[in-house]
Amino acid sequence: MPLDTIKTPLLDLYYLATLPQRKQAAVVREKKQQVPVMTLFYHRIADEHPNGWTLSNETFQKQIGWLQQRFDIVSLEEAQRRIASEANSRPTVCITFDDGYSDNCVTALPWLIEQQIPFTYFVTSNHILTGDPFAHDVEKGCPLAPNTADQLRELADAGVEIGAHGRSHIDLGQITDEDELFDEIVGSKRDLEQLLERPVRYFAFPFGLPANLSTAAFRIAFEAGLWGVCSAYGGYNLPGDDSFHLQRIHGDPNWSSFRNWLTVDPRKLSLERQFVPGDYRNRF
C-alpha cells in the first residue's frame, strides 16, 4: 500500500482535530501582529511527463486560488519588510519557483502574470545559457527543456523577479573551497545580470536542505550584495526573524499536506530554525 494512502487520512484527521486550536491561535497571532510570513516553492507546472517535482496546471491554479482568498500574496521584498518590521497582522505568502523549466511558460507563468500575482523565478544560469537539461531529469530518463534566454528576458520585462539558483545546480553544502562557492553563487548572479541587464537580488540554494547550506555560502551571498537567500526544508518566517534567510515550504501536490502547512501546523511552528548561519537581520 502506498505511503500516501496511509498518510493522507491520518493527516486529515490530525488537521480536523487541531482546527479549533489553529483558528484560536490565528486570532491571537493577528492581535499580537505575529502572523508568520510563508514562502512557497514550486519547480515545474505541466500536464505532460509528470514526476515528483511537477504539478498539473489544475492543481497549481487550485492552490493559488485558495491562497488568493486567504492571504496577501506578496513579493520577497515585501515579505522581508514584514519580517524585519517585527510586526505582521495579515496572513502572508510568497510564490517562488526553482530550476527554470521551459514548460512553466506555457500556461502557469502567463496565468500568474495575468492575475497580477507577484512571484520570484530562480534559475540555474548554465542551463539557461547552454540549454542542457538538468541531471536529475536525465537520471530519470526524461530530459526536460530548461527555459531559454528569450523566455527569461520576457519574464523580466513583464516584471517578474528573476533570482539566481547557482551556475550548475550542485550541492553547495558539500563545497569547502570558497572560490568555488563564489563562482556558483556570485557567478550565477553575474551571469543573469549580464543576460537581463538588471540587478539580481535573491539566491535560492539548490536542494535547499540544511545539509545543502553552509555558513560560508551565506556570508559570500551577503557580501556580494544579495538581498536574501532561500532554503527549501520547510519553515515559517516569524516577524522579528532574520529576514535575509527566507525559509520555504514545498507547494506539495498532496492537498492535505499543502493545507496543513498553510494553516500553520502547531507542531511545525514550535520548531526552531534548522539552519542558523549567523544574524543578517540588519539588511533591512
Summary of the structure (lengths in Angstrom):
residues: 284
radius of gyration: 18.4
end to end distance: 49.2
largest distance: 52.2
contacts: 927
relative contact order: 0.16
helix: 47%
strand: 14%
